[in-house]
Amino acid sequence: MLIGLTALSLAANLALAGFIARPALMSNGPTSSFLRSTEILTVDAAQKAPAGTEKGKLKLWDVYGKLDHAALRDRLRADGFPRDVIYNLIAWRLHRESESSRNWIERFKGPYWKSEYARVDPKQLEQERKAAQEEWRRLQELLGPNWYRESDGQRTGRDLEFGDLPVEKADALVKIQHDYMDLRSKVGEEKSADAQAKFALLEKEERADIEKLLTPQELYEYDLRRSRAAYFLREQAKAAQLTEQEYRALYPAYKAMAEKRELLEQTSDTEQEKVAAQLDADLEAEILRTLGPVRGAEFLQSKDPANEKLNRIVQRLDLPLSAGIAVNSVRKEISSRADTIRTNSALSAEQKTAQLVALAQEAESRIGGTLGARGLAAYKQYDGKWLQSLQGAKKK
Amino acid sequence: MKPLVYLLAGSMVANVALGVVWFSRRAESRATIAAPPVPQATQNVGAVVPADRVDADRWRRLSDGTDAEMIQRLRNEGFPPNVLAQIAFARLNRRYYDKRRELGLERPLMYWESGYGRGATRDSLDPQAKALRKRLSDEYIRETKLILRDDEWYSEMDRARQRRDYGDLPPEKVQQIEAINQDYQEIRSTLREEMRGIAFPEDKEKLEYLEKERRADLEKVLSTQELEAYDLRSSDTARSLRSQLARFDPSEEEFKTIYRAQKAYEAKYGDASNLTASEARDLREAEMKAVLSPERFEDYKVKTSGSYEPLSSLVHTLQLPEQAISDVIHLQHDMERRALAVQNDSSLTSDQRAAQLAALANEANEKLNQSLGTEGVKQFKSTQASGWLAQLRPNKPRG
């Protein structure tokens, strides 16, 4: 009897020890397959906890720190971590692992008189650029194509970038763009003829994929925001501050010009310059026709890069863009009168100098009348070389 | 029989102990899966589900209370410093982003506006909005410093950069310098944003005053020797030189010599805003010529040119002789000087000026062809290094 009791007790010892050692078998609550798979991952990670970490006193990072990126993402989601925290953590881990991050730390360890860029081999820079692209691709893979728009500061990005495009189409569009970015990164040296041909082909294929994805109306809205023509229109309209309506009215002319310019790039240099000048003249006529003489003139004032400094001065003085137009009109008239003086063979050199100096004074007085004394001083400093060249006659 | 009795007694004691362990584990396991959510007010943030178990409520419990409490809990859970910083920044950024939006400090950038595509919003330039933005930014930094310890706030890269920029200065002095610089940098950035690249006399006065004040603040923190060492490593002049001289690859002695020459140039010409880029370059080079050996001065002229990098890449791709790089850079400098002289010549009519510039452009194209070949010139014209060719085109009449 004693032998039987002892045997029974020992069997109970073994059974209890077995149950304790296999806690998963004892849980009787319903668990989803996702939770079970995560539990397996985490228990496995716990078993690999660093030496000295007691089981049962396991810290969270002992578990999280051992997970790979996808498992960490899933575990953080299951543990109720918010999206932006998950994104920041995964992005940080990917970045820390990348070659680029490690190299930068090493570069800062150099002597103070050497730039962090000085010791970088261009081939290494190229590798790092590829590593950064790979990092970006992995982020897309782990967190979805629009992960960054869900994080700080980017939440309105989708509306602005894609207008009313449905979310799934916007995601597909971003995916296409990133796929082609990947393909471009695999093409060799950017300047070689072979690479240029490959880039051109990729651009064509990317466009075809986008055209397949979007309806004609969606494609128009996409181009209105993201095309090269849209970029030029926005940049050239900077000082004119177009309304949405004006922008939409001008866009077709810019689109047509961009298409013609693309064809032009395939012709010879001398031909290009002549045709480009004609295209520009046609565009300016179209701008005036579309916006009317007043806004049209303001747009042309904004469009010419030579006016950039003058336009900024006008803006800083809180004057309308028409003030810049008035200044240029004075410049044109005075320059023409100066040419007449210079070519007048009836005048002696001294007489020419005196007349040119008087012209410069007249110009300053008229420009000062439009811009004020502060404005004139700034104009002379930033855009007034031509005035100095009239005065230069006096100095000589 | 006695051993059997002892064995039975021992086994029964073990059974009791194992039973206690089993029941306690089972109860814990049930609580993990089946316990209903505890109302937040009564939630004991310290009560934890073991780390190796999924817990949908874990973040809520970890992040309960203030940011500092949250970070302390994560610290206790072994989260490393950089991870703590990521979490703190994510949380602060979200909160401050919402605050800025609520206060109308940012407005969405519309697709028809310039700058679209380079960020989703644009700061409002209204003066009240600017003051509020500055206040929020100060608050953000203050809060972050309350939440994170220094070793968590700075990344490994920050620390490497600090060692390079501040040498052996004690950490508390480094912090003071960074705080001073950050304060002044924010004011300067706001001022520069308002200036839009056009400085009126009062702007220059303000910038000079700010620089004087910043200097006075630094002098309070650093001894004369420390300040000298700091200037050589971290002043605006030193930083800009370090970057300009990247390809010139100076020795420490050369760096110090060029630094002194650059300071002399700045003392004479200030920010050189009334000079063209080529005029400023000629004056700066005159200072350098006086302190460098002829060979190194030649190197300086070529390797500090903004055109060096794109040209070098082009020359290597097309496997042209190395000499082509310096030939093209010298050509550029020569053409810029001569074009400026033509532009400034008051005796020329517009047509004469255009004709002289066209002649310069022809000469430049011929010389470019000699150095780079036809394919090279074609590719050169698509790089940033060819920007100077635009100066050889006659100005289109304005107005």
Interface residues (C-beta under 8 A of the other chain):
Chain A: L2 I3 L5 T6 S9 L10 A12 N13 L16 A17 F19 I20 P23 M26 S27 N28 G29 P30 T31 L35 T38 E39 T42 V43 A45 A46 G56 L58 K59 L60 W61 D62 V63 G65 R75 A78 D79 G80 F81 P82 D84 V85 Y87 N88 L89 W92 R96 S101 W104 I105 F108 K109 G110 P111 Y112 W113 K114 S115 Y117 A118 P122 S151 D152 G153 Q154 R155 T156 G157 D159 L160 E161 G163 E189 K191 S192 A193 L224 R225 R226 A230 Y231 R234 E235 A237 K238 L242 T243 E244 Y247 R248 D304 A306 N307 K309 R312 I313 Q315 R316 I325 N328 S329 V330 R331 K332 E333 S335 A338 D339 R342 T343 K352 L356 R374 A377 A378 Q381 Y382 K385 Q388 S389 L390 Q391 G392 A393 K396
Chain B: M1 L4 V5 L7 L8 S11 M12 A14 N15 L18 G19 V21 W22 R25 R26 S29 R30 I33 A34 P50 A51 D52 R53 V54 D55 A56 D57 R58 W59 R60 L74 N76 E77 G78 F79 P80 N82 V83 Q86 I87 F89 A90 R91 N93 R94 Y97 P108 L109 M110 Y111 W112 E113 S114 G115 Y116 G117 G119 A120 T121 E156 M157 A160 R161 R163 R164 D165 G167 M195 R196 G197 I198 A199 F200 P201 L232 R233 A238 R242 S243 L245 A246 R247 D249 P250 S251 E252 F255 K256 S273 N274 S313 L314 T317 L318 Q343 N344 D345 S346 S347 L348 T349 S350 D351 E375 Q379 N395 K396 P397 R398 G399
